Amino acid sequence: MVKSGGSELSGLMKHCCVALLYSLFAMQLQAQQKPPALKIAYNVYEDTAKDNYDIYVMNADGTGKKNITNTSGVEWVYYAFDNRLYYISDKDTCHRCYFLYEMDAAGNNQRKITNLQVEDSWMGSRNNGKEMIVAGRIGKQVRYQLFLVDIKTGAYRQLTNDTVSNQSDPLFLPGGKQIVLRYRPEKKLRTTQPAELWVMGLNGSDKRQLTFFPKSDTTTPWYEYHAGPPQWNNRYKFISYMSRQNRQTQVYAITLDGKKQWQLTKGAMNTGWHSWSADGNWMIMDRSPRVGRGFDIYLMHYKTGKEWQLTDAYKSEMAPVFVLPAPEN
């Protein structure tokens, strides 16, 4: 009886230890999958009649949603560095005539960065956020060219003068000497020649086409994204982008050398504009029904694929970016 009782006690202790280990593992996994302590900025189509877009910020768990621009025109955030948001705005100018602005994650300390008129395009920075590359314009003739902007002074330098092509959504690659962008060699051929992702030097040198839209897919209209704005995953070292293929928009990925390409998102929902957390573990994205209108913001853990829906308003909520909380006064 003593031996039997000891055996039972020993078995119970082993069972408890195993259960505890499983519990600790589950807690660790849950912690890894917990939304990060970051803010998310995104764009909301406030009023279709007035063509009004505003910028909102929320916590990474979907709480604390707040409109931080509240203007009657178009404000659209395209980039964040540290706790600063960079956005285009047509306030104080003509409708959809965009200039580059900066503010913190609470909507405070707003300022116009430069007098260069910019295109409706994503952007990127280098040198610890001191310089930004944008697609800009000068007058009516110089359109969709690349410019380097000093964030502090607003001074800018034109990098490319290739008026035959169309260049947009530039993003610095690690090291800041190369960029990846959407590029169409002949802008007049926009209905027959899709814009693809290309890698090149800052002045347009050493061009190399990275993506190649499947020629067998004839379902995508010319005006849809064949290869959408590039985003860099700093942890896993790949470029992600949106692409409409087989009548559905999803996020795809490709390595910098172009040797490996794969589809990141799947399902019945269309997935489009997106960006990555600095640690590369989290993707924030907008999604819309396969049939119908409206966009909502979703958070996804890259390794597990677990998702959280963060918005469900009747308005379209799009193109989110991660940003650090604004500093407390």
N, C-alpha and C positions, 0 to 999 in steps of 0.2 A: 504493500500500500504506500509506503514511504517513497519507494522508487517510482511508482506510478504517479504519485502526486508531484514529485519533483520533475518528472518528465512532462507532465501537463503544464506545470509552471514554466518550465524552460520553453516549451512550445508557445505558450502565451506570450512570454517575453519576446521571443523571436518575431511573433506575429505583430506585436506592438511596435517593435523596432522597424520592421518592414513598412508598416502603416505610416510610422513617423517619417521615414525616409521618403515615401511616396508623397506625403503631405508637404514636406519641405521642398521636394522637387516641384510639386504643383504650384506652391507659393512662389518659388523662384521663376517658374515659367510664366505665371500670371504677372509677376513684376516686370518681366522682360516685355510682356505684351501690353502693359499698361501704357496708355497714351502719354507722350512725353510732356514735361512741364514747359510747354511752349505756347505761344499764341499762334493763331492762324488768321491771316488776312485774306479776304476774298472780295469778289465784285458782285454787286447785286443790281439787276435791271429793275430800277425802281418805278419808272413811268415810261411806258412805250410811246404814248402820245407825245411826250416831251423829249424823247430820246435821252432819258436821264439814267445815268449809272452812278452809284455811290460805292464807297469802300467800307466794308464791315470788318470788325475784328472779334474773335471769340477765343475761348480757351480750347485746348486740344481735345477736351471731352465734350465739346459742343455747348457748354454753358457760357453765360456772360456775353451774348451777342450784342454788338453795339455799332451803330452807324457813326463813323468817325470823320466823314466829309460833309454830308448834308448840303450839297449844292444843287443847283438846278441844271447843271450841264453834265459833262462826261468826266468822271474820274475813274481811273483803272490802274490798279496796282499790278506791276509786272515783276518786281524784284524786291528782295529784302537782304540786308546785310546787318548782322548783329541785331540791334533793336531799332533799326531804321528801315522805313519803307520807301521805295522809289516808285513813283507813279506818274502817269501822264494825265494832263488836265487841259481843258479848253476854257477854263475860267479866265476872265479878263482879256479874252481874244475872241476870234470868230468861232462859230460852231464847228467842232471837230478839227480845230487847228491846235495841235498838241505841243505842249512844252513839258519839260521834265521838272518834277517837284520831289521834295523830301519831307518826311514827317516821322515822328516816333510811333510806336505801336498803340499809343493812346490817342493819336490824332493831333498831338500838340507839336509845337515848334515847326510848323509848316513853312517852307521857303521854296522859292523858285531857284533852281540850280544854275541854269544857263539860258542864254538868249537864243540858242540853237533850236530851231523848230524840229521836233522829232516825229518819226512815223509811229503808227500804231503797231508796236513791236516789242517783243521780249528783249531783255538786255542782260549784261553780266558785268562783273567788276574784277579787278586785280589789285595787287599791292595793298592788301589789307583794307579793301574798300575805298581806296583813295582815287582810283580811276575807273571810269565806266565806259564800256563800249556800247554804242547805240546805233540804230539805223536812223539817219536824219535826212533833212532836206534843206536846200537853200533856194528860195524862190520856187518857180514852177518847173525849172529845167533840171535841177539837181535833185533827184528823188531816190530814195532807198540806197543811199551810200553809207559807208561806215565812218563813224567819228569816235575819237577818243576824248572823253570829257573829264576835266579835273573837277572832282566833286566839291572841293573847298572853294575854288575861285570861279568856277563856271567856264573857264577857258577851254576851248575845244580845238581839235586838230583833225582835219579831214584825212582819212586813211586810204580810201579808195576813190577812184574817179572812172568807174566802169559804167557808163550810162547806158550801155546796151543790155546789161543784166539787171536782175532784181535781187537785192540782198536784204534779208530780214532775220530777226530773232538771233542775233549773234551772242555767243557764249564763250567766255575764256575757258580754255583747257588748262589743266595743271601746269604751272610754270609761267603762264601769262604770255607766251610767245606765239601761240596758235589759237585759233578759234574754230568752233563748229557753228554752222548757221544754215538757214534755209536759203538755197541759191537756185536761181533759174538763169541759165546762160543767155537766153534770148527772151527778154521780157515781152516782146511782141507776140511770142508764141505761147502765151499763157493758156490758151484753150487746147493746145496739143502737146506742150512740153511741161510736165509737172515739176514743181520745185522739189528738190531732193536735199538731203543733208550732205554738206561738203565740209571738208577740213581744209584750212588754208592759213597762211601767214597773215599778219595784221594788215598788210598792204595789198592783200589779194594774191600774193605769190604762192607758189607750190600748191595749187589747187588739186584736191583729190576728192572724187565723189565717193561718199560713204554708203548711202542707201540706194537701192535700185527697186523701184516699185514693180511688182509682178506684171509683166506685159500681158499675161493671160487674163488678168482681172480687168474687165471692161465695164464694171458696174459702178465705178467711182466717177462722179461728174468732175469736170475740170476745176471747179471752184472749191471742191472739198480738199481737206488735207491728205496728200499722198504721203508726205513725211512732215509731221508737225514740228513745233518748236522743240529744240533739243534741251534735255536736262541731264546734268552730270551726277552720277552716284559716286560720291567720294570714297565710300567704303569698299564697294565691290567693283569699282573702276569700269563702269559701262555708261553708255549714253542711252537714254530713253526718249521716246517720242511717240506722238499719236499718229495713227494712220487709219484711213477708212478703206477697208478691204472686205470684199464679199458682203457688201451692203451693211457693214457695221464698223463703227469706230472703236478701236482698242489701243492700249499702250503696248508698244514694242520696245525691244532693247537690242543694242548692238555694241560689240566691243570696238575699241578705237581703231584696231587694225582691220575691222570689217570681217574677220574670219568667223565670228560666232554671232548669230542673230536669233532672237526668240520672241515669243509673245508673252507679255507680262500679265495682262488682265484678260479675263474671259467672262462669259455669262450673257444673259439676255439684255443687260444694260449696256448702253454705249458709254465708253470711258474716254475722256479727252484731255483737257489741260490739267497739268499736274506738276508737282515739284517734290523735292526730297528734303528730309531733315539733314542737318550737317553731319550727323553720324551715319547716314545712309541706311538706317533701319526702318524708316517710316516714309511712306508716300502719301501725300494728300492730293486729292483729285476731284474733278467734277464728273457726275454721271447723270445720264438722262435715259428715259424709257426708249426702247427700240422703236416704238410707235408713239407719237405724241410730243408734247413740248415740256419745257421745264428742266432745270438742272439742280442737283443737290450736291453737297460736299460730303465726301467719304474719306475716312482715314484707313490706311492699310498697313499692317505689319509685314515687311517684305518677306522674311523667311517663312513665317507660318501662313501667310495669306489671309489672316484674320482681318475682318473689316468692321468698321463702325460707321453708321450713317449719322452725320452731325447736324444736318439741316433738313427741314421738311416744309418750308414755307411755300406759298403758292408762287412766289417770285423766283426768277432764275438766279441761281447763285453759282458763280463760276470762277475758274482760274485761281485757285488758292495758293498761298505761299506761307511757309513757316517764318516766324519772326520772334525774337526774344521779347519778353515783356518790357514796357517802357520803364526807365529808372524812376524810382520814387523821389518826390521832391523833399 
